[in-house]
Amino acid sequence: MNSMYGKSILNLTELTKEDFLSIIELAVAIKADPEAYRGVLAGKILAMIFEKNSTRTRVSFEAGIIQLGGQAIVLDSKNTQMGRGEPVKDTANVMSSYVDAIMIRTYSDKMVAELAEEASIPVINGLTDDHHPCQILADFQTIYEEKGKLEGIKLTYIGDGNNMAHSFLIGGSLVGMDVTIATPKGYEPKPQFIELAKKNAKASGSKIEIVNDPDQAAKNADVLITDVWASMGDESEQKEREEVFKTFQINNRLAVQAKKDYLFLHCLPAHRGEEVTADIIDGAHSVIYQEAANRLHAQKALMVKLMSNI
């Protein structure tokens, strides 16, 4: 029996450690033998609603549902009644009678939570201001493939305390990773997610650190990760953030603090020469394209878990 069938995934708090690892294991299996899973979601329809721009999320979800035997309907929120102010309750109930699941990529976590509460079908958070759960599944699949484990890994994220930082805190602490977040003062992750991670870490035996020193954070890291300094919605702060974050760039001087076999990850798109230098992101330690490719496999695994009772 699949305990995740019919559930919504708004952030990683909906997953137990066992759920999380089962998705990773299934993603690895699907990647190894995609033909064995072709047709698993035959007849299923995924509605995809976009308020934020997307490349990887759209293509990986749409390709994924097609490869599993289903179909996708892509909706730009500006061209739906939601964009004209229709209550989320009405949209959720109507969509539930048409399709088998909804993936939404938007700004408001509150709106996505309301959508899931009102819908009778699974709702998947494809990205919001506070969370990016699907990216974390792909990132952790990549780490598992390269390191052979997740528990005991030291993951260091250097940059803005944004939705990626929040999701690394929650996911890493859930599976037993040591997670260090390094940000400039005033740009730390939201307190509620730090506290949640610390609570998870007590149960999993891992360690959570929030620091303002990137060199301290990088010491003995198994994985170095960063993200753009100005996320979608923060573009007006780009120049200001370039000044604030300039010492938080991942470059060769900083990377030598990490373990000799460290991995470099980035969710993309990246700004080479800002948050990371070209020689790092394009270098021997970088697994960014493997990481991006795993969006397809991790999301196929997630859809199978949520949309089929196998």
ZAMI-10124 format. One record per atom (N, C-alpha, C, CB): residue in one letter; x negated, y negated, z negated. Coordinates in steps of 0.02 Angstrom, whole numbers, padded with zeros to 5 digits, always signed. Glycine has a CB too. Layout:
<nodes>
AXYZ ...
</nodes>
This chain:
<nodes>
M-00042+00060+00000 M+00000+00000+00000 M-00044-00062+00000 M+00048+00000-00061 N-00028-00109+00042 N-00065-00171+00048 N-00035-00224+00002 N-00066-00197+00121 S-00070-00241-00052 S-00044-00288-00102 S-00039-00360-00077 S-00086-00286-00164 M-00072-00375-00021 M-00072-00443+00005 M-00017-00456+00056 M-00139-00458+00036 Y+00019-00404+00076 Y+00069-00411+00128 Y+00122-00463+00110 Y+00103-00344+00142 G+00133-00511+00155 G+00185-00561+00143 G+00164-00620+00102 G+00242-00530+00112 K+00102-00620+00076 K+00079-00675+00034 K+00056-00735+00076 K+00023-00652-00012 S+00053-00793+00044 S+00024-00852+00075 S-00046-00862+00045 S+00068-00915+00063 I-00091-00891+00085 I-00158-00907+00062 I-00167-00982+00072 I-00213-00866+00100 L-00157-01020+00017 L-00165-01092+00019 L-00235-01113-00002 L-00113-01125-00026 N-00264-01073-00046 N-00334-01082-00067 N-00356-01015-00094 N-00342-01139-00120 L-00416-01010-00118 L-00442-00945-00138 L-00417-00922-00206 L-00517-00947-00139 T-00379-00964-00241 T-00352-00943-00306 T-00298-00890-00298 T-00324-01003-00344 E-00270-00883-00237 E-00219-00831-00226 E-00249-00761-00222 E-00179-00845-00163 L-00315-00757-00217 L-00349-00693-00208 L-00380-00668-00273 L-00401-00698-00154 T-00374-00604-00285 T-00414-00572-00337 T-00482-00556-00307 T-00379-00508-00365 K-00529-00537-00348 K-00595-00516-00323 K-00586-00457-00276 K-00642-00497-00382 E-00542-00410-00294 E-00531-00351-00252 E-00501-00370-00185 E-00485-00302-00289 D-00453-00417-00185 D-00424-00442-00123 D-00478-00472-00078 D-00369-00494-00137 F-00518-00516-00108 F-00570-00551-00070 F-00617-00501-00037 F-00610-00599-00116 L-00642-00454-00076 L-00689-00405-00049 L-00657-00360+00003 L-00718-00363-00105 S-00592-00345-00006 S-00558-00303+00043 S-00552-00338+00110 S-00489-00282+00017 I-00543-00404+00110 I-00541-00442+00172 I-00609-00440+00207 I-00520-00515+00159 I-00662-00450+00168 I-00730-00448+00196 I-00744-00379+00226 I-00783-00465+00142 E-00727-00326+00189 E-00739-00259+00214 E-00700-00245+00278 E-00719-00207+00160 L-00637-00269+00281 L-00597-00259+00341 L-00626-00300+00399 L-00524-00278+00328 A-00649-00360+00385 A-00678-00402+00437 A-00739-00369+00468 A-00698-00471+00409 V-00781-00339+00426 V-00841-00303+00450 V-00819-00244+00493 V-00884-00279+00390 A-00767-00208+00472 A-00743-00150+00509 A-00713-00171+00577 A-00690-00112+00468 I-00675-00225+00577 I-00645-00250+00640 I-00700-00273+00688 I-00596-00308+00626 K-00750-00306+00662 K-00806-00329+00704 K-00843-00270+00735 K-00855-00372+00662 A-00851-00216+00696 A-00887-00158+00720 A-00848-00119+00772 A-00904-00112+00661 D-00781-00118+00767 D-00740-00079+00813 D-00674-00115+00826 D-00726-00008+00784 P-00677-00170+00864 P-00616-00209+00875 P-00561-00171+00910 P-00633-00270+00915 E-00578-00123+00952 E-00527-00084+00989 E-00484-00043+00942 E-00560-00039+01039 A-00511-00024+00885 A-00472+00016+00838 A-00415-00023+00807 A-00518+00043+00783 Y-00419-00089+00811 Y-00368-00132+00780 Y-00326-00169+00832 Y-00401-00182+00733 R-00339-00157+00896 R-00300-00189+00948 R-00228-00162+00946 R-00332-00177+01018 G-00180-00206+00941 G-00110-00185+00937 G-00082-00180+00867 G-00103-00120+00970 V-00124-00189+00817 V-00100-00184+00747 V-00045-00234+00732 V-00159-00194+00698 L-00049-00293+00764 L+00003-00344+00753 L+00046-00354+00816 L-00029-00411+00732 A+00057-00299+00852 A+00099-00302+00913 A+00168-00330+00896 A+00105-00232+00946 G+00189-00379+00935 G+00255-00409+00924 G+00257-00465+00873 G+00302-00357+00904 K+00202-00476+00837 K+00200-00529+00786 K+00183-00596+00818 K+00148-00511+00731 I+00212-00649+00791 I+00200-00716+00817 I+00173-00761+00761 I+00265-00746+00847 L+00118-00795+00775 L+00088-00842+00729 L+00100-00913+00755 L+00012-00829+00720 A+00133-00955+00716 A+00139-01026+00732 A+00080-01063+00702 A+00206-01056+00706 M+00047-01104+00743 M-00011-01142+00720 M+00005-01216+00725 M-00075-01123+00761 I+00004-01250+00668 I+00021-01321+00665 I-00043-01361+00652 I+00074-01336+00611 F-00058-01409+00695 F-00119-01449+00689 F-00103-01523+00679 F-00163-01439+00750 E-00126-01549+00624 E-00127-01621+00612 E-00198-01648+00617 E-00095-01638+00544 K-00247-01604+00603 K-00318-01621+00610 K-00347-01588+00672 K-00358-01601+00547 N-00395-01620+00702 N-00428-01591+00761 N-00460-01524+00744 N-00481-01639+00788 S-00467-01482+00796 S-00494-01415+00783 S-00525-01385+00845 S-00439-01369+00756 T-00580-01351+00836 T-00609-01308+00888 T-00609-01236+00864 T-00680-01331+00907 R-00650-01221+00813 R-00659-01153+00789 R-00595-01125+00759 R-00713-01151+00738 T-00559-01164+00720 T-00498-01138+00688 T-00447-01119+00741 T-00469-01190+00639 R-00435-01164+00788 R-00384-01148+00839 R-00404-01088+00881 R-00373-01209+00884 V-00465-01089+00908 V-00484-01036+00955 V-00488-00969+00920 V-00550-01053+00989 S-00516-00968+00859 S-00524-00904+00824 S-00457-00875+00803 S-00569-00913+00763 F-00411-00916+00779 F-00345-00890+00760 F-00306-00868+00822 F-00306-00943+00721 E-00308-00909+00874 E-00269-00891+00934 E-00297-00829+00968 E-00268-00949+00984 A-00363-00826+00976 A-00394-00766+01004 A-00382-00706+00960 A-00470-00777+01014 G-00386-00717+00894 G-00378-00662+00847 G-00310-00630+00850 G-00391-00686+00778 I-00257-00670+00849 I-00189-00642+00851 I-00176-00607+00917 I-00136-00696+00839 I-00203-00634+00972 I-00195-00601+01037 I-00231-00534+01038 I-00222-00647+01094 Q-00293-00533+01012 Q-00331-00470+01011 Q-00299-00417+00967 Q-00402-00483+00988 L-00260-00439+00918 L-00224-00392+00874 L-00156-00372+00903 L-00215-00422+00805 G-00140-00398+00962 G-00078-00378+00995 G-00021-00426+00989 G-00057-00313+00969 G-00031-00482+00952 G+00022-00530+00942 G+00014-00591+00987 G+00024-00553+00869 Q+00050-00644+00970 Q+00048-00705+01009 Q+00045-00765+00962 Q+00109-00710+01055 A+00021-00821+00989 A+00018-00883+00951 A+00058-00937+00986 A-00055-00906+00942 I+00090-00979+00946 I+00123-01039+00970 I+00087-01098+00938 I+00201-01039+00954 V+00058-01141+00979 V+00019-01197+00954 V+00061-01261+00954 V-00046-01208+00997 L+00064-01293+00896 L+00104-01354+00887 L+00061-01411+00862 L+00162-01341+00838 D+00063-01467+00896 D+00033-01528+00871 D+00086-01562+00827 D+00010-01575+00930 S+00068-01576+00765 S+00118-01603+00719 S+00149-01668+00745 S+00087-01616+00651 K+00112-01705+00785 K+00138-01768+00811 K+00197-01756+00859 K+00084-01807+00847 N+00198-01696+00889 N+00250-01680+00938 N+00305-01636+00909 N+00220-01647+00998 T+00306-01629+00843 T+00359-01591+00811 T+00403-01638+00769 T+00330-01535+00766 Q+00458-01611+00745 Q+00502-01652+00703 Q+00469-01668+00635 Q+00569-01617+00691 M+00420-01628+00615 M+00382-01644+00555 M+00348-01712+00563 M+00329-01590+00539 G+00322-01723+00624 G+00288-01786+00638 G+00335-01846+00637 G+00254-01782+00703 R+00400-01833+00642 R+00450-01887+00641 R+00484-01892+00573 R+00502-01876+00696 G+00459-01853+00524 G+00485-01859+00456 G+00534-01807+00435 G+00515-01924+00449 E+00542-01753+00473 E+00587-01699+00450 E+00562-01671+00384 E+00593-01644+00504 P+00607-01659+00336 P+00585-01630+00272 P+00549-01564+00282 P+00645-01620+00226 V+00496-01554+00244 V+00458-01491+00249 V+00503-01431+00236 V+00399-01492+00198 K+00551-01439+00191 K+00597-01384+00175 K+00633-01360+00238 K+00648-01406+00122 D+00657-01407+00279 D+00694-01389+00339 D+00649-01354+00389 D+00726-01450+00370 T+00590-01382+00399 T+00542-01351+00446 T+00525-01280+00423 T+00478-01394+00451 A+00510-01271+00359 A+00490-01206+00332 A+00544-01153+00343 A+00473-01211+00258 N+00606-01171+00328 N+00661-01123+00334 N+00675-01105+00407 N+00724-01151+00302 V+00673-01155+00451 V+00685-01141+00521 V+00629-01100+00552 V+00694-01207+00561 M+00566-01119+00538 M+00510-01081+00565 M+00510-01009+00541 M+00443-01115+00546 S+00533-00998+00480 S+00535-00930+00452 S+00581-00884+00491 S+00557-00933+00379 S+00629-00913+00526 S+00675-00872+00566 S+00650-00860+00637 S+00744-00905+00569 Y+00595-00894+00656 Y+00569-00888+00724 Y+00505-00847+00728 Y+00556-00956+00751 V+00460-00854+00680 V+00393-00825+00684 V+00377-00784+00623 V+00340-00881+00693 D+00319-00751+00624 D+00301-00704+00570 D+00252-00734+00520 D+00272-00642+00599 A+00219-00789+00538 A+00173-00823+00493 A+00158-00892+00521 A+00106-00782+00483 I+00135-00936+00477 I+00116-01004+00496 I+00045-01017+00473 I+00166-01056+00466 M+00003-01042+00519 M-00062-01069+00500 M-00059-01144+00510 M-00120-01036+00542 I-00079-01182+00460 I-00076-01255+00465 I-00143-01286+00446 I-00020-01282+00420 R-00163-01335+00486 R-00226-01372+00474 R-00207-01445+00469 R-00279-01359+00533 T-00212-01472+00408 T-00184-01538+00395 T-00222-01573+00339 T-00109-01533+00378 Y-00195-01626+00313 Y-00226-01665+00260 Y-00201-01645+00191 Y-00214-01740+00271 S-00136-01645+00182 S-00106-01641+00115 S-00098-01570+00089 S-00039-01674+00116 D-00133-01556+00034 D-00123-01491+00001 D-00053-01484-00027 D-00175-01482-00055 K-00026-01540-00051 K+00042-01539-00079 K+00093-01519-00026 K+00060-01609-00107 M+00086-01545+00034 M+00132-01528+00087 M+00127-01454+00106 M+00118-01572+00148 V+00066-01428+00109 V+00056-01357+00126 V+00086-01313+00071 V-00018-01341+00136 A+00078-01333+00009 A+00107-01295-00046 A+00184-01294-00042 A+00085-01324-00114 E+00213-01350-00024 E+00285-01353-00015 E+00308-01310+00043 E+00308-01426-00005 L+00270-01311+00097 L+00285-01269+00155 L+00287-01195+00136 L+00235-01281+00212 A+00237-01174+00097 A+00234-01104+00076 A+00289-01087+00027 A+00166-01090+00044 E+00306-01133-00016 E+00359-01121-00065 E+00427-01112-00031 E+00363-01178-00115 E+00439-01150+00021 E+00504-01149+00055 E+00508-01094+00108 E+00518-01215+00086 A+00452-01074+00136 A+00451-01024+00190 A+00460-00954+00161 A+00386-01028+00231 S+00488-00910+00201 S+00494-00840+00181 S+00443-00796+00217 S+00565-00814+00195 I+00395-00828+00249 I+00341-00794+00285 I+00274-00820+00259 I+00347-00804+00363 P+00220-00784+00271 P+00154-00807+00248 P+00134-00874+00279 P+00101-00755+00263 V+00104-00917+00239 V+00075-00979+00262 V+00000-00977+00247 V+00109-01041+00227 I-00040-00992+00297 I-00113-00990+00291 I-00140-01062+00296 I-00145-00945+00345 N-00180-01081+00248 N-00213-01146+00250 N-00273-01143+00297 N-00234-01168+00178 G-00267-01176+00355 G-00323-01177+00402 G-00372-01233+00387 G-00297-01185+00472 L-00356-01277+00342 L-00399-01330+00315 L-00353-01385+00287 L-00448-01358+00369 T-00370-01408+00228 T-00338-01466+00198 T-00392-01509+00165 T-00283-01445+00146 D-00372-01564+00137 D-00421-01609+00106 D-00459-01576+00049 D-00386-01671+00080 D-00428-01529+00013 D-00460-01499-00045 D-00486-01428-00034 D-00412-01499-00102 H-00464-01395+00019 H-00482-01323+00026 H-00495-01304+00099 H-00425-01280-00002 H-00538-01254+00107 H-00551-01224+00173 H-00564-01149+00163 H-00613-01259+00208 P-00512-01112+00142 P-00522-01041+00124 P-00545-00997+00181 P-00460-01014+00096 C-00521-01009+00242 C-00539-00965+00298 C-00613-00971+00316 C-00496-00982+00359 Q-00640-01031+00310 Q-00712-01040+00322 Q-00753-01001+00272 Q-00730-01115+00320 I-00732-01001+00210 I-00770-00965+00157 I-00770-00890+00171 I-00740-00980+00087 L-00714-00863+00194 L-00712-00792+00210 L-00764-00775+00263 L-00642-00771+00234 A-00769-00817+00314 A-00819-00806+00367 A-00890-00815+00341 A-00807-00853+00426 D-00900-00865+00299 D-00966-00878+00271 D-00989-00819+00229 D-00966-00942+00229 F-00944-00794+00187 F-00963-00739+00143 F-00971-00674+00181 F-00911-00730+00087 Q-00934-00664+00235 Q-00946-00607+00278 Q-01017-00610+00306 Q-00894-00604+00335 T-01037-00669+00327 T-01104-00679+00355 T-01158-00664+00303 T-01113-00750+00382 I-01149-00690+00243 I-01197-00677+00189 I-01201-00603+00174 I-01178-00717+00126 Y-01143-00570+00172 Y-01141-00498+00157 Y-01178-00459+00212 Y-01067-00473+00152 E-01167-00478+00275 E-01201-00443+00330 E-01276-00450+00325 E-01176-00469+00397 E-01300-00509+00305 E-01371-00523+00304 E-01406-00501+00240 E-01383-00597+00314 K-01371-00506+00184 K-01401-00491+00119 K-01378-00424+00089 K-01385-00546+00070 G-01325-00396+00116 G-01301-00331+00092 G-01261-00334+00028 G-01359-00286+00082 K-01249-00395+00003 K-01211-00403-00059 K-01188-00475-00064 K-01253-00382-00120 L-01143-00487-00111 L-01122-00555-00129 L-01138-00569-00202 L-01047-00565-00115 E-01127-00520-00244 E-01139-00528-00315 E-01213-00539-00328 E-01114-00467-00355 G-01229-00590-00368 G-01298-00604-00386 G-01335-00650-00338 G-01335-00541-00392 I-01304-00666-00281 I-01333-00712-00233 I-01331-00783-00261 I-01296-00709-00164 K-01385-00822-00251 K-01383-00893-00269 K-01366-00934-00207 K-01450-00916-00300 L-01307-00964-00208 L-01283-01006-00153 L-01290-01079-00175 L-01210-00989-00135 T-01325-01118-00135 T-01334-01189-00149 T-01303-01230-00094 T-01409-01206-00157 Y-01256-01271-00113 Y-01224-01318-00066 Y-01248-01388-00083 Y-01145-01313-00071 I-01272-01423-00032 I-01299-01490-00041 I-01262-01539+00004 I-01376-01492-00026 G-01229-01587-00026 G-01191-01635+00014 G-01132-01664-00024 G-01168-01603+00077 D-01079-01678+00013 D-01019-01708-00015 D-00979-01657-00055 D-00976-01739+00040 G-00951-01678-00111 G-00909-01633-00151 G-00839-01627-00122 G-00905-01657-00223 N-00834-01601-00061 N-00772-01600-00023 N-00737-01533-00026 N-00786-01619+00048 N-00694-01520+00023 N-00657-01457+00023 N-00702-01396+00028 N-00607-01457+00081 M-00760-01402+00062 M-00806-01347+00065 M-00837-01333-00003 M-00862-01361+00116 A-00857-01386-00038 A-00885-01377-00105 A-00834-01344-00151 A-00907-01445-00134 H-00772-01367-00148 H-00719-01338-00190 H-00711-01263-00175 H-00652-01374-00179 S-00711-01246-00111 S-00699-01177-00092 S-00758-01132-00109 S-00684-01173-00018 F-00819-01158-00103 F-00878-01119-00124 F-00876-01107-00199 F-00943-01155-00105 L-00856-01157-00237 L-00851-01148-00310 L-00801-01093-00328 L-00830-01214-00343 I-00742-01095-00298 I-00691-01046-00314 I-00710-00977-00289 I-00622-01067-00284 G-00728-00973-00225 G-00745-00908-00196 G-00807-00876-00226 G-00754-00914-00123 G-00859-00916-00234 G-00921-00890-00261 G-00914-00864-00332 G-00974-00942-00259 S-00880-00903-00374 S-00870-00882-00443 S-00826-00820-00448 S-00840-00939-00484 L-00781-00813-00400 L-00736-00755-00400 L-00773-00690-00388 L-00682-00764-00347 V-00821-00691-00341 V-00856-00629-00322 V-00922-00619-00358 V-00868-00629-00248 G-00940-00665-00403 G-01001-00656-00443 G-01063-00688-00414 G-01014-00585-00450 M-01055-00738-00371 M-01112-00776-00346 M-01130-00831-00395 M-01096-00807-00277 D-01194-00847-00398 D-01216-00907-00433 D-01210-00966-00384 D-01290-00900-00460 V-01172-01016-00402 V-01158-01071-00357 V-01185-01136-00386 V-01082-01077-00342 T-01228-01170-00348 T-01253-01236-00367 T-01230-01287-00316 T-01330-01235-00373 I-01200-01340-00340 I-01177-01395-00297 I-01219-01456-00314 I-01100-01409-00306 A-01251-01485-00263 A-01290-01546-00273 A-01260-01603-00232 A-01364-01535-00254 T-01240-01656-00267 T-01210-01714-00233 T-01239-01778-00263 T-01132-01713-00239 P-01235-01833-00228 P-01251-01897-00260 P-01200-01911-00316 P-01251-01955-00207 K-01220-01951-00364 K-01175-01969-00418 K-01113-02004-00389 K-01211-02015-00470 G-01056-01983-00413 G-00993-02011-00389 G-00961-01972-00333 G-01004-02080-00367 Y-00997-01923-00307 Y-00971-01883-00251 Y-00963-01809-00271 Y-01017-01889-00190 E-00961-01795-00336 E-00955-01727-00359 E-00887-01697-00341 E-00965-01724-00435 P-00882-01630-00342 P-00817-01598-00331 P-00767-01619-00384 P-00824-01522-00331 K-00703-01611-00370 K-00651-01630-00418 K-00657-01587-00481 K-00581-01622-00386 P-00647-01618-00539 P-00657-01582-00603 P-00616-01518-00610 P-00639-01628-00660 Q-00555-01517-00584 Q-00513-01458-00593 Q-00542-01397-00559 Q-00443-01471-00568 F-00578-01407-00504 F-00607-01350-00469 F-00673-01327-00502 F-00620-01368-00395 I-00708-01374-00532 I-00768-01356-00571 I-00747-01314-00631 I-00807-01420-00594 E-00695-01335-00665 E-00672-01299-00724 E-00646-01229-00705 E-00617-01338-00760 L-00610-01225-00650 L-00585-01161-00627 L-00643-01114-00610 L-00539-01169-00565 A-00694-01141-00577 A-00752-01100-00560 A-00788-01075-00622 A-00800-01139-00516 K-00795-01118-00671 K-00828-01098-00733 K-00789-01043-00769 K-00837-01158-00780 K-00723-01048-00766 K-00680-00996-00796 K-00690-00930-00758 K-00606-01017-00795 N-00689-00933-00692 N-00702-00872-00652 N-00770-00843-00667 N-00695-00888-00578 A-00820-00887-00674 A-00889-00865-00684 A-00897-00826-00749 A-00936-00925-00683 K-00859-00846-00800 K-00862-00808-00863 K-00839-00737-00853 K-00817-00842-00917 A-00790-00727-00810 A-00764-00660-00797 A-00810-00620-00751 A-00695-00664-00767 S-00841-00654-00703 S-00882-00619-00654 S-00955-00614-00673 S-00876-00652-00587 G-00976-00653-00724 G-01045-00651-00745 G-01091-00695-00704 G-01070-00582-00744 S-01062-00742-00667 S-01103-00785-00625 S-01115-00852-00659 S-01070-00796-00557 K-01150-00897-00624 K-01170-00961-00653 K-01150-01017-00606 K-01247-00962-00666 I-01123-01071-00635 I-01101-01129-00596 I-01142-01189-00619 I-01025-01143-00604 E-01171-01226-00571 E-01208-01286-00587 E-01186-01343-00542 E-01285-01274-00580 I-01177-01402-00571 I-01163-01462-00533 I-01219-01511-00550 I-01091-01492-00550 V-01259-01529-00500 V-01317-01571-00512 V-01319-01629-00462 V-01382-01529-00508 N-01362-01677-00477 N-01372-01735-00432 N-01442-01736-00402 N-01358-01800-00469 D-01477-01680-00408 D-01546-01674-00384 D-01550-01618-00333 D-01595-01660-00443 P-01555-01633-00268 P-01556-01581-00217 P-01616-01534-00222 P-01555-01612-00149 D-01673-01558-00244 D-01732-01515-00251 D-01721-01463-00306 D-01794-01556-00266 Q-01693-01485-00362 Q-01676-01438-00416 Q-01627-01386-00391 Q-01647-01476-00476 A-01578-01407-00353 A-01526-01361-00329 A-01555-01309-00281 A-01472-01400-00294 A-01603-01329-00240 A-01629-01284-00188 A-01676-01231-00215 A-01665-01324-00136 K-01702-01239-00275 K-01751-01192-00302 K-01723-01121-00304 K-01773-01213-00372 N-01760-01075-00272 N-01745-01004-00272 N-01676-00987-00243 N-01749-00977-00342 A-01651-01029-00199 A-01586-01016-00168 A-01592-00960-00116 A-01558-01079-00135 D-01543-00916-00115 D-01537-00866-00062 D-01504-00895+00000 D-01498-00804-00087 V-01460-00944-00012 V-01422-00975+00042 V-01421-01050+00032 V-01349-00946+00045 L-01438-01088+00084 L-01432-01160+00084 L-01376-01179+00131 L-01499-01195+00103 I-01331-01222+00108 I-01273-01242+00148 I-01263-01317+00142 I-01209-01204+00126 T-01240-01347+00197 T-01220-01417+00194 T-01160-01427+00239 T-01278-01463+00215 D-01136-01489+00241 D-01079-01508+00283 D-01090-01581+00302 D-01010-01497+00245 V-01050-01606+00348 V-01055-01677+00366 V-01044-01720+00304 V-01004-01694+00421 W-01075-01778+00304 W-01070-01822+00246 W-01003-01859+00243 W-01126-01872+00247 A-00972-01869+00300 A-00906-01902+00302 A-00857-01855+00337 A-00910-01972+00340 S-00814-01824+00297 S-00765-01777+00324 S-00710-01814+00361 S-00735-01734+00269 M-00667-01776+00396 M-00611-01807+00430 M-00569-01846+00380 M-00569-01754+00466 G-00557-01908+00395 G-00521-01952+00350 G-00567-02000+00314 G-00484-01912+00299 D-00633-01985+00314 D-00682-02027+00281 D-00728-02063+00330 D-00724-01986+00232 E-00709-02063+00394 E-00753-02090+00446 E-00771-02163+00434 E-00722-02081+00514 S-00725-02200+00404 S-00738-02272+00392 S-00796-02283+00344 S-00675-02305+00366 E-00814-02230+00306 E-00868-02235+00257 E-00934-02209+00285 E-00850-02196+00195 Q-00937-02194+00350 Q-00996-02160+00379 Q-01061-02197+00364 Q-00988-02154+00454 K-01065-02261+00378 K-01128-02298+00368 K-01146-02301+00294 K-01121-02369+00396 E-01097-02313+00252 E-01110-02315+00180 E-01136-02248+00155 E-01046-02335+00142 R-01105-02195+00179 R-01126-02128+00157 R-01195-02109+00183 R-01074-02076+00179 E-01212-02131+00242 E-01279-02117+00268 E-01333-02143+00220 E-01288-02148+00338 E-01321-02200+00190 E-01369-02229+00143 E-01368-02190+00077 E-01353-02303+00130 V-01309-02174+00052 V-01302-02139-00012 V-01331-02069-00009 V-01229-02136-00033 F-01321-02035+00048 F-01338-01964+00053 F-01407-01951+00083 F-01286-01928+00094 K-01445-02003+00101 K-01505-01993+00141 K-01556-01946+00108 K-01538-02059+00155 T-01558-01944+00041 T-01606-01899+00007 T-01577-01829-00002 T-01625-01928-00061 F-01516-01818+00023 F-01483-01752+00017 F-01485-01714+00083 F-01410-01761-00007 Q-01526-01736+00129 Q-01534-01701+00192 Q-01570-01635+00181 Q-01573-01744+00243 I-01547-01582+00214 I-01584-01518+00212 I-01636-01520+00268 I-01534-01456+00221 N-01698-01521+00247 N-01755-01525+00294 N-01810-01478+00269 N-01782-01599+00300 N-01865-01477+00304 N-01919-01430+00286 N-01947-01444+00217 N-01974-01433+00337 R-01951-01507+00197 R-01976-01524+00131 R-01932-01494+00076 R-01981-01600+00122 L-01867-01496+00086 L-01821-01469+00036 L-01817-01393+00040 L-01752-01500+00043 A-01816-01367+00102 A-01804-01295+00111 A-01859-01252+00081 A-01798-01281+00185 V-01920-01278+00074 V-01973-01237+00045 V-01959-01220-00028 V-02040-01274+00050 Q-01912-01255-00059 Q-01893-01239-00128 Q-01853-01173-00132 Q-01851-01297-00159 A-01820-01156-00076 A-01779-01096-00074 A-01822-01033-00067 A-01728-01100-00017 K-01791-00975-00072 K-01827-00912-00062 K-01851-00908+00010 K-01782-00852-00079 K-01904-00870+00021 K-01935-00866+00087 K-01887-00837+00139 K-01997-00824+00083 D-01839-00797+00118 D-01792-00766+00165 D-01723-00798+00160 D-01786-00691+00152 Y-01721-00862+00142 Y-01656-00896+00134 Y-01618-00898+00200 Y-01666-00968+00108 L-01552-00904+00195 L-01509-00915+00253 L-01486-00988+00253 L-01448-00866+00252 F-01479-01015+00313 F-01448-01081+00319 F-01380-01074+00352 F-01494-01130+00358 L-01328-01103+00321 L-01261-01102+00348 L-01234-01173+00354 L-01214-01060+00304 H-01190-01183+00402 H-01155-01247+00412 H-01090-01230+00447 H-01199-01299+00454 C-01034-01258+00423 C-00969-01240+00451 C-00958-01269+00521 C-00913-01263+00405 L-00997-01319+00539 L-00992-01353+00604 L-00926-01391+00609 L-00999-01301+00661 P-00923-01446+00646 P-00977-01475+00685 P-01031-01507+00640 P-00950-01527+00732 A-01092-01509+00666 A-01149-01536+00628 A-01175-01600+00661 A-01205-01484+00623 H-01205-01641+00619 H-01239-01701+00644 H-01314-01691+00633 H-01213-01766+00607 R-01348-01665+00682 R-01419-01654+00677 R-01454-01721+00665 R-01447-01619+00740 G-01500-01721+00617 G-01535-01782+00599 G-01502-01820+00543 G-01540-01826+00658 E-01442-01799+00522 E-01410-01829+00464 E-01412-01779+00406 E-01336-01849+00479 E-01361-01737+00398 E-01359-01692+00341 E-01410-01635+00346 E-01290-01663+00332 V-01434-01622+00407 V-01484-01570+00417 V-01527-01589+00478 V-01450-01500+00428 T-01590-01571+00474 T-01634-01584+00531 T-01626-01529+00583 T-01708-01589+00508 A-01643-01546+00645 A-01635-01498+00700 A-01677-01436+00690 A-01652-01531+00766 D-01737-01444+00662 D-01781-01385+00654 D-01755-01336+00603 D-01850-01407+00635 I-01712-01358+00557 I-01681-01312+00510 I-01620-01278+00541 I-01661-01349+00445 I-01574-01318+00568 I-01511-01289+00594 I-01524-01246+00655 I-01462-01344+00610 D-01576-01260+00692 D-01593-01221+00751 D-01652-01174+00739 D-01610-01268+00810 G-01671-01167+00676 G-01730-01128+00658 G-01715-01055+00642 G-01763-01158+00601 A-01767-01020+00620 A-01763-00947+00610 A-01717-00927+00553 A-01832-00920+00596 H-01706-00971+00505 H-01664-00954+00447 H-01590-00968+00460 H-01687-00994+00386 S-01575-01002+00514 S-01506-01022+00528 S-01465-00965+00556 S-01505-01081+00576 V-01405-00956+00529 V-01358-00906+00553 V-01291-00939+00572 V-01347-00849+00500 I-01295-01001+00595 I-01233-01040+00606 I-01189-01010+00661 I-01250-01111+00624 Y-01218-00979+00712 Y-01176-00952+00765 Y-01146-00885+00745 Y-01217-00943+00830 Q-01183-00846+00707 Q-01155-00785+00678 Q-01097-00803+00630 Q-01210-00744+00640 E-01109-00855+00591 E-01058-00880+00544 E-00996-00903+00582 E-01087-00939+00502 A-01005-00941+00635 A-00948-00964+00675 A-00911-00906+00707 A-00971-01014+00728 A-00948-00858+00734 A-00917-00799+00765 A-00876-00760+00714 A-00971-00754+00795 N-00898-00759+00652 N-00862-00722+00600 N-00796-00754+00581 N-00905-00715+00540 R-00784-00817+00602 R-00718-00845+00592 R-00665-00800+00625 R-00714-00917+00621 L-00681-00775+00684 L-00635-00731+00720 L-00620-00668+00681 L-00663-00713+00789 H-00672-00635+00657 H-00663-00570+00625 H-00632-00577+00555 H-00731-00534+00619 A-00653-00627+00518 A-00625-00638+00451 A-00551-00656+00455 A-00664-00693+00414 Q-00533-00697+00504 Q-00464-00718+00510 Q-00420-00662+00538 Q-00458-00779+00553 K-00448-00620+00580 K-00411-00561+00602 K-00397-00516+00542 K-00451-00522+00656 A-00446-00508+00499 A-00436-00467+00439 A-00383-00497+00394 A-00502-00459+00400 L-00386-00563+00386 L-00336-00597+00344 L-00266-00589+00372 L-00353-00672+00336 M-00259-00598+00437 M-00193-00590+00468 M-00167-00519+00461 M-00195-00610+00541 V-00210-00470+00470 V-00189-00400+00461 V-00164-00389+00390 V-00247-00352+00477 K-00200-00416+00341 K-00180-00408+00271 K-00113-00440+00256 K-00234-00437+00226 L-00102-00500+00284 L-00042-00539+00267 L+00018-00519+00309 L-00056-00612+00275 M+00006-00495+00370 M+00061-00486+00418 M+00077-00413+00433 M+00044-00520+00482 S+00041-00366+00403 S+00056-00295+00413 S+00049-00258+00347 S+00011-00264+00467 N+00090-00210+00337 N+00089-00174+00273 N+00050-00109+00281 N+00161-00159+00248 I-00014-00117+00303 I-00057-00058+00311 I-00119-00066+00268 I-00077-00049+00386 
</nodes>
